[in-house]
């Protein structure tokens, strides 16, 4: 007689989506489940936005665990930039020990690296750190422009930034020419108007 094994899955909570997937993967590995069946297990616990994302995926993508995971995380805005901000802004709570704080900080850092697919490669990590520092040193509009691009290295970011600055500088210069010519007209008008005033003052003094 074949023995049945029942596995309890924790509830899918949207506030802890990023922690749910590692927990699920641990269970799947421990029970030696074939990866092609993982999404079948997951769809039974998905709800809300996650369930909508899974249902909207084509059949060939809905059976790919990594694709499903990526799309669900993206739907909850758990993308590299969100992980980076969480890692940088996370502060120790009064109720936490320093060991707990360090563990949470490390976990957020690992999630940031994983989302950026650094693959524990030193050069990838180096570029990640350099890119973040570079973006902290530029104007907000340029940072937004860089965030909209797929930038892999600090050199790529520098080239894109120079092109962006050059194109906007030309536009800005064009606006300056129009503005300055307008100012010149105003100044010339003021001088023309001021001459009679000066003469009137002279005449009144002589009187």
C-alpha positions in Angstrom: 0.0 0.0 0.0 1.4 3.4 -1.1 1.9 5.8 1.7 0.5 9.3 1.2 2.5 12.3 2.4 0.6 15.5 3.2 2.6 18.7 3.2 1.4 21.9 4.9 2.1 25.1 3.0 2.2 28.4 4.8 -0.4 31.1 3.8 0.7 33.3 1.0 1.0 36.8 2.6 1.6 39.7 0.3 3.6 41.6 2.9 6.2 38.8 3.1 6.2 37.7 -0.6 10.0 37.8 -0.9 10.3 35.5 2.2 7.7 33.1 0.9 9.7 31.9 -2.1 12.9 30.9 -0.2 10.7 29.0 2.3 8.9 27.2 -0.5 12.1 26.3 -2.3 13.5 24.8 0.9 10.5 22.6 1.3 10.6 21.6 -2.4 14.3 20.7 -2.2 13.9 18.7 1.1 11.2 16.6 -0.5 13.0 16.3 -3.8 10.2 17.7 -5.9 11.0 18.0 -9.6 11.2 21.7 -10.4 8.7 21.5 -13.3 6.0 20.7 -10.8 6.8 23.6 -8.5 4.4 26.1 -10.1 1.6 23.6 -9.9 2.1 23.5 -6.1 2.4 27.3 -5.9 -0.7 28.2 -7.8 -2.8 26.4 -5.2 -1.7 29.0 -2.6 -1.5 32.1 -4.7 -4.1 34.7 -4.1 -4.8 38.3 -5.0 -2.3 39.9 -7.3 -0.1 36.8 -7.4 -3.0 34.7 -8.6 -3.9 37.3 -11.3 -0.3 37.3 -12.5 -0.1 33.5 -12.7 -3.5 33.3 -14.6 -2.4 35.9 -17.1 0.9 34.1 -18.0 1.0 31.9 -21.1 1.0 28.2 -20.4 4.7 27.8 -21.3 5.7 30.6 -18.9 3.3 29.6 -16.1 5.1 26.3 -15.9 8.5 27.9 -15.5 9.2 28.5 -11.8 11.8 31.2 -12.2 9.6 33.2 -14.6 6.6 33.0 -12.2 8.7 34.0 -9.3 10.1 37.0 -11.1 6.8 38.2 -12.4 5.1 37.9 -9.0 8.0 39.8 -7.3 7.8 42.4 -9.9 4.0 42.8 -9.4 4.7 43.5 -5.7 7.4 46.0 -6.7 10.1 43.7 -5.2 12.6 44.7 -7.9 16.3 45.5 -7.5 15.8 49.2 -6.7 13.2 48.4 -4.0 15.6 45.9 -2.4 18.4 48.5 -2.6 16.3 51.1 -0.9 15.1 48.6 1.8 18.7 47.6 2.5 20.0 51.2 2.7 17.1 52.5 4.8 16.6 49.6 7.2 17.4 50.7 10.8 17.6 48.8 14.0 14.4 48.6 16.1 14.7 49.2 19.9 13.2 45.7 20.4 15.9 44.0 18.2 19.2 42.7 19.3 22.2 43.6 17.2 22.4 40.0 16.1 18.8 40.2 14.8 19.5 43.5 13.1 22.6 42.2 11.4 20.8 39.1 10.2 18.0 41.2 8.7 20.4 43.6 7.1 22.4 40.7 5.6 19.2 39.1 4.3 18.2 42.4 2.6 21.6 42.7 1.0 21.5 39.1 -0.3 18.1 39.8 -1.8 19.4 42.9 -3.5 22.4 41.0 -5.0 20.2 38.1 -6.1 17.7 40.4 -7.8 20.6 42.0 -9.7 21.9 38.5 -10.6 25.5 39.1 -9.5 26.0 35.3 -9.0 28.5 35.9 -6.2 30.9 37.3 -8.8 33.3 39.9 -7.5 33.3 42.0 -10.7 29.5 42.1 -10.8 29.4 43.1 -7.1 32.1 45.7 -7.8 30.1 47.3 -10.6 26.9 47.2 -8.5 28.6 49.2 -5.8 30.2 51.6 -8.2 26.9 52.2 -10.1 25.1 52.9 -6.9 27.7 55.4 -5.8 27.7 57.0 -9.3 23.9 57.5 -9.2 24.2 59.2 -5.8 26.5 61.8 -7.3 24.3 63.0 -10.1 21.2 65.2 -10.4 17.8 63.6 -9.7 16.6 63.9 -13.4 19.8 62.2 -14.6 19.5 59.5 -11.9 15.9 58.8 -13.1 17.1 58.6 -16.7 19.7 56.0 -15.7 17.2 54.0 -13.7 15.1 53.8 -16.8 18.0 52.3 -18.7 19.6 48.9 -18.5 23.0 49.9 -17.2 25.5 47.2 -16.3 28.7 49.1 -15.6 29.8 52.5 -14.4 31.4 53.2 -17.7 28.0 52.6 -19.5 26.4 54.9 -17.0 29.0 57.6 -17.6 28.5 57.4 -21.4 24.8 57.6 -21.1 25.1 60.5 -18.7 27.4 62.5 -21.0 25.0 62.0 -23.9 22.1 63.0 -21.7 23.9 66.1 -20.4 25.0 67.2 -23.9 21.5 66.9 -25.4 19.9 68.8 -22.5 22.7 71.4 -22.5 21.9 72.3 -26.2 18.3 72.6 -25.4 19.1 74.8 -22.4 21.4 77.0 -24.4 18.6 77.5 -26.9 16.3 78.7 -24.2 19.0 81.1 -22.9 19.3 82.8 -26.2 15.6 83.5 -26.4 15.6 84.7 -22.8 18.6 86.9 -23.1 17.3 88.5 -26.3 14.1 89.2 -24.4 16.0 90.8 -21.6 18.0 92.9 -24.0 14.8 94.3 -25.4 13.5 95.1 -21.9 16.8 96.8 -21.0 16.8 98.9 -24.2 13.2 100.0 -23.5 14.1 101.0 -20.0 17.0 103.1 -21.1 14.8 104.9 -23.7 12.2 105.6 -21.1 14.8 106.8 -18.6 16.3 109.6 -20.7 13.4 112.0 -20.5 13.2 111.5 -16.8 16.8 112.4 -16.3 16.4 115.6 -18.4 13.3 116.6 -16.5 15.3 116.3 -13.3 18.1 118.5 -14.7 15.6 121.2 -15.8 13.9 121.3 -12.5 17.2 121.8 -10.7 18.2 124.7 -12.9 14.9 126.3 -12.2 
